[in-house]
Amino acid sequence: MSLASIDVAADLAALAAMDRAGLAERWASAFGCPAPRSCQSTLLRCALGWHVQMQALRQSVGPRQVDRTAKGLKRAAAAGP
């Protein structure tokens, strides 16, 4: 297990334990804007979890590889089934 995955596991566990106010505070820190008022805790938690995982991925493989992978996924989604 890499150091990044240990951090991810701890961050995801912390998110799971947070109430909506804590999630909103974490959202503002992560995204630089207030959390949408209409979003429930579940959506905030999922989006923040995704953010944590993407940061860990960027650290482990580098931002260029992440960008390349994202572009490939967009092309595949646009092509359809």
C-alpha positions as CSV (number, residue, x, y, z in Angstrom):
1,M,0.0,0.0,0.0
2,S,1.4,3.4,-1.0
3,L,1.5,6.5,1.2
4,A,-1.0,8.1,-1.1
5,S,-3.6,5.3,-0.6
6,I,-3.1,5.5,3.2
7,D,-3.9,9.2,3.0
8,V,-6.9,8.5,0.7
9,A,-8.3,6.0,3.1
10,A,-8.0,8.3,6.1
11,D,-9.5,11.2,4.1
12,L,-12.4,9.1,3.0
13,A,-13.0,7.9,6.5
14,A,-13.0,11.5,7.7
15,L,-15.5,12.5,5.1
16,A,-17.8,9.6,6.1
17,A,-17.8,10.9,9.7
18,M,-18.5,14.5,8.8
19,D,-21.9,16.2,9.1
20,R,-23.2,18.6,6.4
21,A,-21.6,21.6,8.0
22,G,-18.2,19.9,8.1
23,L,-18.6,18.8,4.5
24,A,-19.5,22.3,3.4
25,E,-16.4,23.7,5.1
26,R,-14.3,21.0,3.4
27,W,-16.0,21.9,0.1
28,A,-15.1,25.5,0.4
29,S,-11.5,24.6,1.2
30,A,-11.2,22.1,-1.7
31,F,-13.1,24.1,-4.4
32,G,-12.7,27.7,-3.3
33,C,-16.4,28.5,-3.3
34,P,-19.3,27.7,-0.9
35,A,-21.0,24.4,-1.2
36,P,-24.3,24.5,-3.1
37,R,-27.1,25.0,-0.5
38,S,-29.4,22.5,-2.2
39,C,-26.9,19.7,-2.2
40,Q,-27.4,17.0,0.4
41,S,-24.6,15.5,2.5
42,T,-24.4,12.4,0.3
43,L,-23.6,14.4,-2.9
44,L,-21.1,16.6,-1.1
45,R,-19.4,13.5,0.4
46,C,-19.2,11.8,-3.0
47,A,-17.8,14.9,-4.8
48,L,-15.2,15.4,-2.1
49,G,-14.3,11.8,-2.2
50,W,-13.7,12.0,-5.9
51,H,-11.6,15.1,-5.3
52,V,-9.4,13.3,-2.8
53,Q,-8.9,10.4,-5.1
54,M,-8.0,12.6,-8.0
55,Q,-5.5,14.5,-6.0
56,A,-3.9,11.2,-5.0
57,L,-3.9,10.0,-8.6
58,R,-2.2,13.2,-9.7
59,Q,0.5,12.7,-7.0
60,S,1.2,9.1,-8.0
61,V,1.1,9.3,-11.8
62,G,1.4,13.0,-12.5
63,P,-1.0,15.6,-13.9
64,R,-0.2,15.0,-17.5
65,Q,-1.2,11.3,-17.3
66,V,-4.4,12.2,-15.5
67,D,-5.3,14.8,-18.2
68,R,-4.5,12.2,-20.9
69,T,-6.7,9.6,-19.3
70,A,-9.6,12.1,-18.8
71,K,-9.4,13.1,-22.5
72,G,-9.5,9.5,-23.5
73,L,-12.6,8.9,-21.4
74,K,-14.3,11.9,-22.8
75,R,-13.6,10.7,-26.4
76,A,-15.0,7.2,-25.5
77,A,-18.1,8.7,-23.9
78,A,-18.7,10.9,-27.0
79,A,-18.4,7.9,-29.3
80,G,-21.1,6.1,-27.5
81,P,-21.7,2.4,-27.2
